[in-house]
């Protein structure tokens, strides 16, 4: 799955309007310069954060890693599946306290 051009363009235009157009529309006042700087920095920061999150979804660094007991809990609570530990799962990679009790 690659990056689509439409979402990147739409979000870039949105933040360009916030950081590039709105600072010139601000009414005159004692804090006009501060408000302009805040708008530009906010738009740039939010756009960069969004871009990093969007790109990270294309190629995640790590995948989910669940412990065996977590998988058992998910199966039991979500599916209602009950099984015997010794029949369904290889117990050679488990810790001794897990293999000594069976899940019913």
N, C-alpha and C positions, 0 to 999 in steps of 0.2 A: 504494500500500500504506500503510495507516494503522496506527497503534499499536493493538494488541489490548489489551483491558482485563484479560484473565486473566493474562498474564505479568507485567504491571505490578503487579497486585494480589498475586499469589503472592510475588514477590520483595520487595515492600514489606512484606508480613506477615512474611516470613522475617527481614528486617533489623530490623523493629520488635520481634520477639521477642528478637533478639540485643541490641539496644540499649535496649529498654524493659522487658523481663522479667528477663533474666539478671542485670543488676546488682543486683537485689533478692534473688537466690537465692545470691549469693556468701557463702561461710562467713566468719565473723568471723576477723579476723587483722590484723596490723599494716599490711598493704598493701591492705586492702579498698577504701578510697577510690580508690587508684590503679588497681586492677583495674576498678572501676566506671567510672571516667572513660575508661580505655582501651577498654572494651567499647562505651560510647556513641559515642566519637569514631570507633572503627573501623567500627561499624555505619553511622553517618551518612556517613562517607567512602566506604565500599564501595557503599552504596546510591546515592549521588550519582554515583559513577563508572559504575556499571552503568546508571543512568538516562540519563546522557549518551551512553554507547556505544549503548544501545538506540535512543535518539531520533535519533542521528546516522545510523543505518541507514535511517531513513525518508526522509531528504533529504540525501544526501551532498553536500558542498561541491564536490568535484572528482571526476572519473572517472579511470580509468587512462589514462595517456598514454604510449604506447610509441613509441620511435624506430623508424624503418624497418628498421634492421639487427636490432633485437630481434624484430620480427615475422618477419623471414626466419629467424632462428635458431630461433624457436619452431616455425615451420612445418617446418623441416628436421629438428629433433630430435624433435618430438612426432609428426608425421604422416609423416615420411620423404618429404615432397613436395619435388621438385626442379623448378626452373623457371628460365627465363632472365629476367634483370632487365629487359632492354629490352622484352620482350614483355608481361610481366605487371604491371609497376609503372611509374607515371609518374616518370621520372627527373629532371624539371625542378625538383623540390623537394628533391633530394638534394645533399649536398656533393660536390665534385669527386672526392675520394678514394674515395667509394662508387661513383660511376658509372664510374670507370675500371676497376674489377674486376667481373667477373661471378660470380654464385653458381652453382655447378654442383651 
